């Protein structure tokens, strides 16, 4: 399967806020809550912003009364989709209440949702799923002033210049008049509105679908959903196939042949759990997020497109499964593994280190499960004659670390 080379700035929601060193990099905060270095940061930023065409009026309006937000610094931590096993993440992301709310919102949107699907080629169910996970269908797009959040992160030099660049992008949005400064709200990490776009993502992909002259991802449902659709299309969404398919694998299925054409999987006895037929063409691979015996999926390149929105496997699977449920698909029936059979972050780091020593994993030992680690595990399992499910277990960690 192809892995799409998404720009790092567009992936910040999936990657950001995992640095434990951030607080140590931040400038000292004075008694009034304002960093001693913050005014100097704003002054330097103003020079750069004006050089990029931001007017003094736009800049001054955006920064009127802005001080560092200490709650942003306090919340530097890994995101939930990276810190919990996939099945726990799915419980919240694909709840009966969210499914019911999503179906009700789809009905209330009338013809707008089918029109967006027709224009961009992304299924309405996928758009609803992302909308639901990101902001509960527009109900909770965030209340943190975006400029203040980004300025706090940028002044502390978190992730190099990424948030400084995002702050300049936010100023460009304000200058174009898509939103007023007081309405530019979102998460504490700078992601905005109903779709939780970073400013650079907004500039590149947001659209004005309702035709009012503004790209409004804060209060316009149509603009929000169309912006999600445009983003996924730009990332390479293939309208001929799904994100993936929840399937049943036949007994004694050869997991060493885990990547093939969908038609090949059908010939080998793989069946969709909803009773539908697999497409007769399109590449896919077996994804067993809970190991052999747990729920099984065939994921396509569109799964990687969803990961372009957020790089977590758990997030992408939640979006895909929620989309299926919103479209009337069945719940997952196979059991998930027990907590004792999964690895925490430290265990995953040990496993990554062991696979690196074997020449099978080339990357940072960051303690995150994902396609690169899954592929390395499979190669090791195939080499050692083990069940090639790509699942990280304590037994595999112990085997690779030399523990008895």
C-alpha positions in Angstrom: 0.0 0.0 0.0 1.2 3.5 -0.8 2.0 5.7 2.2 1.2 9.3 1.4 3.9 11.9 2.3 1.8 14.4 4.2 3.5 17.6 5.2 4.4 17.7 8.9 2.6 21.0 9.4 -0.7 19.4 8.3 -0.2 16.5 10.7 0.4 18.5 13.8 -2.9 17.4 15.4 -1.8 13.8 15.2 1.8 14.5 16.2 1.7 17.5 18.5 1.9 18.0 22.1 4.0 15.0 23.1 7.2 16.7 24.2 7.9 16.4 27.9 10.8 18.9 27.4 8.4 21.7 26.4 7.9 23.2 29.9 11.7 23.4 30.3 12.0 25.4 27.0 9.4 27.9 27.9 10.5 31.4 29.0 10.0 32.3 32.7 6.5 33.6 33.6 6.2 36.6 35.7 3.7 37.4 38.5 1.1 38.8 36.1 1.2 35.6 34.1 3.0 37.1 31.2 6.3 35.6 30.0 9.2 38.1 30.5 10.2 37.3 26.8 6.6 37.4 25.4 6.5 41.1 24.5 9.8 40.8 22.7 8.5 37.7 20.8 5.4 39.7 19.7 7.5 42.6 18.6 9.7 40.4 16.5 6.7 38.6 15.1 5.1 41.9 14.1 8.1 42.7 12.0 8.0 39.4 10.2 4.2 39.6 9.8 4.3 43.0 8.2 7.0 41.9 5.9 4.7 39.1 4.7 1.9 41.5 3.9 -0.1 41.5 7.2 -1.3 45.0 7.9 -0.6 46.8 11.2 -4.3 47.0 11.8 -4.8 43.2 11.4 -1.8 42.4 13.6 -2.7 44.9 16.4 -6.3 43.7 16.5 -5.3 40.1 16.7 -2.8 40.7 19.6 -4.9 43.3 21.5 -4.8 42.1 25.1 -3.1 38.8 24.3 -0.9 37.2 27.0 0.6 33.7 27.3 -1.9 31.1 28.3 -0.5 29.0 31.2 -3.2 26.3 30.7 -1.6 25.6 27.3 1.8 24.9 28.9 0.1 22.8 31.6 -1.6 20.5 29.0 1.4 19.4 27.1 0.9 15.7 26.9 0.2 12.9 24.4 -3.2 12.8 22.9 -5.7 10.1 23.9 -5.7 8.3 20.6 -2.0 7.7 21.1 -2.2 6.8 24.8 -5.0 4.2 24.9 -5.5 0.9 23.2 -7.6 1.0 20.1 -10.6 -0.7 21.6 -10.8 1.8 24.5 -10.6 4.7 22.0 -13.4 3.1 19.9 -15.7 2.9 22.9 -15.9 6.7 23.1 -15.5 7.5 19.4 -18.1 5.1 18.2 -20.7 5.3 20.9 -24.4 4.6 20.4 -25.1 8.2 21.3 -22.7 9.6 18.7 -24.2 7.3 16.0 -27.7 8.5 16.9 -26.6 12.2 16.8 -24.8 11.7 13.5 -27.8 10.2 11.8 -30.0 13.0 13.2 -27.6 15.7 11.9 -27.4 14.0 8.5 -31.2 14.2 8.2 -31.3 17.8 9.3 -28.7 18.8 6.7 -31.1 18.0 3.9 -29.5 18.1 0.4 -26.3 19.9 1.5 -24.5 16.6 2.5 -25.3 14.7 -0.7 -24.2 17.8 -2.7 -20.9 17.9 -0.9 -20.4 14.2 -1.5 -21.2 14.6 -5.2 -18.7 17.5 -5.6 -15.7 15.9 -3.8 -16.3 12.2 -4.1 -15.9 11.5 -0.4 -18.7 9.5 1.2 -21.1 11.5 3.4 -20.6 8.9 6.2 -16.9 9.5 6.3 -17.4 13.3 6.4 -20.0 12.9 9.3 -17.6 10.6 11.1 -14.7 13.1 11.1 -17.1 15.9 12.0 -18.4 13.8 14.9 -15.1 12.9 16.3 -13.5 16.3 15.9 -16.3 18.4 17.3 -19.4 16.3 18.1 -21.0 17.4 14.8 -20.2 21.1 15.4 -21.3 21.2 19.1 -17.8 21.5 20.6 -15.4 23.2 18.2 -13.4 24.7 21.1 -13.4 27.9 23.1 -9.7 28.8 23.3 -8.6 31.9 21.3 -6.5 30.6 18.5 -4.0 33.5 18.4 -3.4 33.2 22.1 -2.9 29.4 22.0 -0.5 29.6 19.1 1.4 32.5 20.5 2.0 30.7 23.7 3.3 27.6 21.9 5.4 29.7 19.4 6.9 31.9 22.1 8.0 28.8 24.0 9.6 27.5 20.8 7.7 24.2 21.0 8.4 22.0 17.9 10.8 24.6 16.4 9.1 27.1 14.2 5.9 25.0 13.5 3.6 27.0 15.7 5.2 30.3 14.8 4.4 29.5 11.2 0.9 28.5 12.1 0.5 31.8 13.9 1.5 33.7 10.8 -1.0 31.6 8.9 -3.7 32.6 11.4 -3.0 36.2 10.8 -3.4 35.7 7.1 -6.8 34.2 7.7 -7.8 37.2 9.8 -6.6 39.6 7.1 -8.6 37.8 4.4 -11.7 38.3 6.6 -12.9 34.7 6.9 -13.4 35.2 10.7 -13.1 38.0 13.2 -10.3 37.7 15.9 -12.9 37.1 18.7 -14.5 34.3 16.8 -11.3 32.5 15.8 -11.6 29.8 18.5 -10.5 26.2 18.8 -8.5 23.8 20.9 -5.6 24.7 23.2 -3.2 23.4 20.6 -4.3 25.8 17.9 -6.7 23.6 15.9 -9.7 25.6 14.9 -13.5 25.2 14.7 -15.8 22.3 13.9 -13.1 20.6 11.8 -10.1 21.3 14.0 -7.9 22.5 11.2 -4.6 24.2 11.9 -4.3 27.6 10.2 -2.0 26.3 7.4 -4.5 23.5 6.7 -7.3 26.0 6.6 -5.5 28.2 4.1 -4.7 25.3 1.8 -8.0 23.4 2.0 -10.9 25.2 3.5 -13.8 26.1 1.2 -16.8 28.5 1.1 -19.5 26.0 0.2 -22.5 28.1 1.2 -21.4 31.0 -1.0 -21.4 33.8 1.6 -17.9 34.9 0.8 -16.3 33.4 3.9 -14.7 30.1 4.6 -16.5 29.6 7.9 -15.5 26.4 9.7 -16.8 27.8 13.0 -20.5 28.3 12.4 -21.3 27.0 8.9 -22.0 23.3 8.8 -21.8 23.3 5.0 -18.4 25.0 5.0 -17.1 22.7 7.7 -18.2 19.5 5.9 -17.1 20.7 2.5 -13.7 21.7 3.9 -13.2 18.1 5.3 -14.2 16.7 1.9 -11.8 19.0 0.0 -9.0 18.2 2.4 -9.5 14.4 2.0 -9.8 14.8 -1.8 -6.5 16.8 -1.9 -4.8 14.1 0.2 -5.7 11.5 -2.4 -9.1 10.0 -1.5 -10.1 7.3 -4.0 -13.8 7.4 -4.5 -13.8 3.9 -6.1 -13.1 2.1 -2.8 -13.9 2.4 0.9 -11.5 3.3 3.7 -11.5 -0.5 4.4 -13.7 -3.3 5.3 -14.5 -5.2 8.5 -14.0 -8.8 7.6 -13.9 -12.4 8.7 -10.8 -14.3 7.9 -11.2 -18.0 7.1 -9.6 -20.7 9.3 -5.9 -21.2 8.7 -5.7 -18.0 6.7 -2.1 -17.3 5.5 -1.2 -14.1 7.2 2.2 -14.0 5.5 0.2 -12.9 2.4 -1.3 -9.9 4.1 -1.0 -7.4 1.2 -2.9 -8.1 -2.0 -5.6 -7.0 -4.3 -9.1 -7.1 -2.9 -10.2 -9.6 -5.5 -7.4 -11.9 -4.3 -8.6 -11.7 -0.7 -12.1 -12.6 -1.9 -10.7 -15.7 -3.7 -9.0 -16.7 -0.5 -12.2 -16.7 1.4 -12.2 -13.3 3.2 -15.7 -12.1 3.7 -17.2 -8.8 4.8 -19.1 -8.9 8.1 -21.9 -6.8 6.7 -22.5 -9.5 4.0 -21.5 -7.3 1.1 -19.1 -8.2 -1.7 -15.5 -7.1 -1.7 -14.7 -4.9 -4.8 -13.1 -6.7 -7.7 -10.1 -4.4 -7.7 -8.1 -2.2 -5.4 -5.1 -2.9 -3.2 -5.5 -3.6 0.5 -3.8 -5.1 3.5 -4.9 -7.1 6.6 -5.1 -5.0 9.7 -5.5 -6.8 13.1 -5.3 -4.1 15.7 -6.0 -6.6 18.5 -3.9 -9.4 17.0 -5.1 -12.7 15.5 -8.5 -13.7 16.9 -9.6 -10.1 17.3 -11.5 -7.9 14.9 -10.1 -8.0 11.4 -10.0 -5.4 8.6 -8.8 -5.0 5.1 -7.5 -1.4 4.9 -7.0 0.5 1.7 -5.0 3.6 0.7 -8.0 5.6 1.9 -7.1 4.5 5.5 -3.8 6.3 5.0 -5.7 9.4 3.7 -7.6 9.5 7.0 -4.3 9.2 8.8 -3.4 12.4 7.0 -6.0 14.1 9.1 -4.5 12.5 12.3 -1.7 10.1 12.2 -3.1 7.7 14.8 -4.2 4.2 13.7 -6.8 4.3 16.4 -8.2 7.6 15.0 -8.3 6.3 11.4 -10.0 3.0 12.5 -12.5 5.0 14.6 -13.4 7.2 11.7 -13.8 4.2 9.4 -15.9 2.2 11.8 -18.1 5.1 12.8 -18.7 5.9 9.1 -19.8 2.3 8.6 -22.1 2.5 11.6 -23.6 5.8 10.4 -24.3 4.1 7.1 -26.2 1.3 8.8 -23.3 -1.2 9.2 -23.1 -3.7 12.0 -21.0 -3.5 15.2 -17.8 -5.4 15.6 -18.4 -8.9 17.0 -15.0 -10.4 17.5 -13.5 -9.9 21.0 -10.7 -7.6 21.7 -7.7 -8.8 23.7 -7.3 -8.4 27.4 -5.3 -5.5 28.9 -2.6 -8.0 29.9 -1.8 -8.8 26.3 -1.0 -5.3 25.2 2.1 -3.1 25.5 2.3 0.3 27.0 4.5 3.1 25.6 7.6 1.8 27.4 7.0 -1.7 26.1 6.5 -0.5 22.6 9.8 1.4 22.8 11.6 -1.7 24.0 10.0 -3.6 21.1 11.1 -1.0 18.6 14.6 -1.0 20.0 14.7 -4.8 19.7 13.5 -4.8 16.1 16.1 -2.1 15.3 18.8 -4.4 16.5 17.4 -7.1 14.2 17.6 -4.6 11.3 13.9 -4.6 10.8 12.8 -1.2 12.2 14.3 2.0 11.1 12.9 4.9 13.0 12.7 6.6 16.4 11.7 4.4 19.4 8.8 6.7 20.2 6.5 4.1 21.7 3.7 4.5 19.1 2.1 1.8 17.2 1.7 2.5 13.5 2.3 1.1 10.0 6.1 1.2 10.3 6.1 -0.8 13.5 3.4 -3.1 12.3 5.4 -3.9 9.1 8.6 -4.6 11.2 6.7 -6.9 13.5 5.3 -8.8 10.6 8.7 -9.2 8.9 10.1 -10.6 12.2 7.1 -12.9 12.7 7.4 -14.3 9.2 11.2 -14.8 9.6 10.7 -16.6 12.9 7.7 -18.7 11.8 5.3 -17.0 14.1 1.7 -15.9 13.4 2.2 -12.9 11.2 -0.5 -10.6 12.7 1.7 -7.6 13.2 0.5 -7.2 16.8 2.8 -6.0 19.5 2.6 -8.3 22.6 4.5 -8.6 25.8 5.7 -12.0 24.7 7.2 -10.5 21.5 8.9 -7.8 23.5 10.4 -10.3 25.9 11.6 -12.5 23.0 13.3 -9.5 21.3 14.8 -8.1 24.5 16.2 -11.5 25.6 14.0 -11.8 28.7 13.3 -15.4 30.0 
